[in-house]
């Protein structure tokens, strides 16, 4: 179909009420009362019973739209709307529906349900694009259960192997491959994906920039480098009252020293725009009157510059090696959980999104993503970019206070629809 016979991009009307209703319905699966905020949060971690229920709801919506639904060996769900030339590489729209343990309703879900809203808009406009359009819901994007983020898309793009993914375990020792079978979502579609014509993803920003700039839409230029490490510290348990300080091997103290050190690295300015977070701290035996004999922490490093990231990782490793000097007998173990390089997005796809935003009447800005996304994995095999939607409450995410207005959600998906129309025609 030529561009002259297609409706204008702005004629693709997004049903904002249906999009919002879908977000609310999906958020009800895995919902819980969050005591810290007094709000209702979402806990729908990957390959849990709640995740299975969310997947089943998503598939029912895909089938309602007449999409061809397939599931790959990683459990990723694909819904395909055929094009006039089925042999052409499709435009792939995707994100995820798995969540962290304290999630809101928008992270990932907006991208998947927004993709369905785009398909619905095409159907209502009577538009049959030249290329197929495929909506993907990737498995285990968050990485909180099995320790590796963007897992489904990373295996699909070939960065990680299927055997590696199947062998990952959660805190209880449950294997990814076994859990995938348990919930009934080990599909038959080969996991390695043929390169799409382009990949698009709509997502909440998860940060404060768009709100500060008073912009609804952000065009994402790329994703910064991300490094996750688990550091385990082995000390010696001792009575808190009877053991002299100089005779202790305090794993909790060592954990605190690491936390202070990574903040010092950030504040030093020696590593560019480094961000560092210790998001998990556990000590054993966890009693008020016992010096911890074991501590486990996670260190999350992020940097838009690969060289600065490598230097930060090397200096942190050197610090960990020196740490036992302050407490002879302390043993330190560090294990890499995840590592991705900085990923630039396609300039051409960014331009398409920016033009789409302008046509829709939205003044956009370009910005880099501080969080990881499935788009960075797809960028290794196809032109890819993302559209960010403004978040409220300083852009808070991974928290029940995560919120984007119905109007802003619709705006982001309108931009997505216009870009899909352009790229599929």
N, C-alpha and C positions, 0 to 999 in steps of 0.2 A: 504494500500500500504506500503510495507516495505521500509526501507531506501535504500536498494540496488537497488530498481527499480526506485527511484526518482532521478532527476537530482541533481548534487551538488548544494549547496546553492549559490555558485558563478556563476552558470549557469543561475540563475534568473536575467535577465537583466532588469533594470529599465529604462524606456524611459524618460530620463531627459528632453528632449525637450517637450514632452507632459505634464509632471509634471509642468514645468515652464509655459507653455501656460495655463494650468488649473488655476494656481495661479493668473496669470495676468487677466484671464477672470472673476474669482470670485471677484478679487479686484476692477474690474470696477463697480460692483454693490455696490452702496453706496459711490462711490468716490466723492471727493470734493477737491477744491483748498485750500490748507492750507497756510494762509497768514504768519504765524509765520516762516515756513520753506521754503516757496516758492515751495513746493513739492505737489504732489497729495496724499492725505490721504484717509482713508476709515472710514466711519461712518455707520455701519450696526448693530445697536444695536438690542438686542433680541426682537422678536415679532413685529418688525416694518415692514412696507411695503418692505423695502430693504431686511430685513431678509427673508421675504416670497419669494422674487425673488431669493435670494441666495439658499434657500432650493429647489426651483423648478429646478434650474440649476443643483444642486447636484443630485437630484433624476433622472434627465434626463441622467446624466453620469452613475449612478448606473444601470439604465435600459439598457443603451447601452452595459454594461458589462454582461447583463443577470442575474443580482442579484435579489433575492427576496426582495422587499422593504416593510418594515412595519414601522408604526409610533406609538409610545406609547402615553399614556395619558398625558405626559408632552411635547409632540411634538418632542421628540428625534427620529431621523431617523436611521434605521438599514438597511444595505444592506448585504444579506447573500449569500455566495457561498457555495453550498452544498459539503459535504465531502463524502467519500466512505462509512462511517458509520455515517449516519445522527443523530443517537440517542446519539452520543457522545457529551459531552460539547464542545462548539466551542472555538477557539482562537478569542478573541475580540480585535480589533484594533480601537482606537477612539481618538477623540478630539472634537473641536467645530468650528463653522464658525461665531458665533456672535462676535462682536467687541466692543471695547470702542469707544468713540466719536472721538478720534484722533488716529486712528490705522494705522498700516501698513498692508502689504499683507500676513504676514507669521504666526502670532500668532494664534495657533489653526488650521488654514486652512492647514498648511503643514501636520499636523497629519492626517486630514481627507482625503485630496487629495493624500497624501502619501499612505494611506490605499488602495485607489482605484488603485494607481500605482502598489502596490503589487499584487492585484487581477489581474490586466492586465498582470503582469509578469508571474503569474501562468498560465493564459490562453495561453499566447504566447509560454510558455514552454511545454504546453500540460500536465500540472501537476494537478492531482486530489488528493488533500490531504486526509488523513484518517479522520481528523476532519473537520467540517465546519469552515469557516473563515467568521467573521462578521465585517463589518466596521460601526462604530457608529458616528453620529454627535450629540453631546449632546446639549440640550437646556440651554441657559442662564448660560454659564460658567463664563462669566466676572462679572456678578452681578452688573453692573453699572446702569442698568435701574430699577431693582426691589430690589436691596440692599442685595442680598444673592448670593454669588458666588458658582460655581459648583452646581447649583440648580438642573438641570436635573439628573445628576449622583448621587447626594445626595439622591434624592427621589427614584431613581432606586435601590440604595443600601440599602434603609431603614433608613437612618439617619434622614431624614426629611419626613414629611407626605405630601400626595398629597393635602389635605385640606389647610395645611399651605402655600404651594406654590401657590395654586389657589387664596388665599386671599391676597397675597402681592400686593402692589400698587406702581406705579411710581410717579414722582413728580406732575403729573397732576391729580392723583387720579385714573388712569386707573388700573383695576385689572388684574393680570396675567392671570387668568382663562378666563376672557372676551376677552383679547387680543389674547390668544391662539385660541379661537374660531373665532375671527374676521379674522385672517389671514388663517383660514382653516386648522390648523395643530393640532387640538385636535384628536389624534389618538385613535384607539380602542384596541391596544395592551396593556395588563396590564403593569403598570409601574414597578412593582417589578420584577427585572430581576433574572433569574436563574443563579447561579454562573458559569461563564465561566471557561474553563480549565486554561486559563491565559489571562491577559490583558496587552497590549503593547500600548505605545503612543510615537510618534515622535514629537518633539517640538523644536522650536528655544530656545536657552538658556535664552534669555532675561537678559543677564548679560555679564560681560567682561572676565570671567575666561578662557574660551576656547581660546579666542583670545590672552590673555596674555600668555597662556601656548603653543600657536601655535599648538593647537590640533583641529581637525575637529569634533571629536565625544566625547561626554560625556555620561557616564553611570550613571544614576541618582540613588542615594542610598535611597532617601526618600524626603519628603516635610516637611518643618518646620511648627511649630504652627503659626496660623494666628488669629488675633483678630481685628475685626472692630467695632468701636463705633461711634455713632453720639452724639455729645454734643451740647445741645442748651442752650444758655445763655440769660437770660431775665434781662435787665437793665431798664433804663428810658431815653427816648428821652429828649434832652435839646439843647438849642441854643449854638453853639460852641463859640460864643464871649461873651455872657452875663452870662454864668453859671460858677461860681467858680469851680476850679478843685476839691476841697474838698467836694463839694455838688453834684458831678456827680456819677451816677451808669452806668458806661461805659461798655457795653457788648463787644465792640471791644477790649478794654484793657484786659478784662478777657480772650478773645480768644488768644491774644498775650501771656499772661502769661502761658497758657496751652502749646502753641507751644514751648516756651522757656523751660518749665519744661520737656517735653518729650525728648527734645534734651539733657538736663542736665542728665536725666536718662540714656540715651545711653552713653554719654561721661563718666559717673561715673564708668562704668565697673562692677557695682554691679549686673547686670542682665545678665551676660554672653554675648552672641553674639546678644543682643537685637538690633533690628532696629525699628525705629519709624518714622512715616510720618503723617503730617497733610496735606492731599491732597486737601481738599475742605474748603474754607472759604467764608461765605456769611454774610453780615451785612444788617441790616434794620434800617432806610429807605434807606441807601446807598447814602446819600447826603453829599457833602463836608462840609456843615455848620451845620450839626446836629450830636450830640453825638448819637451813635447807641443804640437803645433800645433793639435790639435783634441781636444775632450772632449765626451762626450754623457752626460747623466744624466737620470733620471726623478725627478720630485718628486710624491709622493703626499700629498695633504692630505685630512684627514677631520675632520668636525665635526658634532655633532648640531644645531647652530644655524646656519641659513642666513645670518643677518646676520654672525655671527662669521666664517663661512667667506668671505663676500664681502670682508670687511675684511682677512682674512689674504691672500687672493689679490691684492688691490690693493696691499698693502704689499710682498708678494713681488715683484710686477711693478715697483714703484718701486725696490726693491733691485737688481733685474736691470738696470734702466735706468742706475743709478748705478755699476754694477760696472766699466765701462770707465774710470772716473775713476782707479782704482787702477793700471790698466795701459793707458795710451793705446795705441790700435791694436787692442785686444781687441774682437771683435764677438760679440754675444749674440743668439741666436734662440730664441724660446720658442713652442712649439706646443701647443695643448690637445689631449690624447689622448681624454679622457673627462670628463664633468661631469654629475653628478646632484644634485638637491636632496634634502634630508632628506624622508623619506617616512614618515608615520604609518600604522600598520595599523588595520584595522577593530576597534573595541572589541567589537562583537558577535561577531566570529570569535575574537577573543582570549578572550572569555568562554566560548565553546563549547569551545575547547581547554582552558581552565582547568578547566571542569566535567568534561571527559573525563579529564583527569589525576587529578582528585579521585576520580572513580568507579573508576579503575583502582588507586587507592591510592598515587598519587605526589604528594608535596608539591612544588608548583612555585613558581617565582618569575617575575616579569616583568622583562625586561631589553631594552635596545636593542641591535641588531646593529651591530657595528663594521665588518663586511664587507658588501659589496654582494651582492644575491641577486636571482634572477629574480622573486621575490615583489614586489619594489619596483616592477617594471615592470607587473605584473599589477594592483597596487593602484591604478593610474591608471584602470582600466576595470571593476574588480570589488572587492567586499569581500575582503580578503586578510589572512592572518597566517601565522606560522610557529611550529613547535615546535622548540626546540633540544634536543640530546642532549649530555650531559656528555662531555667529552674528557679523556683522560689526559695525563700529562707536561706539566702546566700548559696544557693545551689547544692544544698546538702543532699547526699545520696547514701545508699547502703544504710538507711535509717528510715523509720516510719514517717518522719517529717518530710521525706522526699516528695516533691510536688511540682507539677507543671500544670498550668491552667488548661481547661478544655480548648480555649481559643489558641493558645500557643501550640498545643499538640496538633490541632488541625492545621495550623500554619506550616509546621514542619513537614507534615505528610502531604500538604498541597505542593510544597517545593519538591518533595520526593516524587510525587505523581508527574509533575511537569518534566522533571529530569528523566524519569523512566520513559515517558512518552517520546521524548527527543531521542534517547538512546536506542529505543526499540523500533523506531521508525526508519 
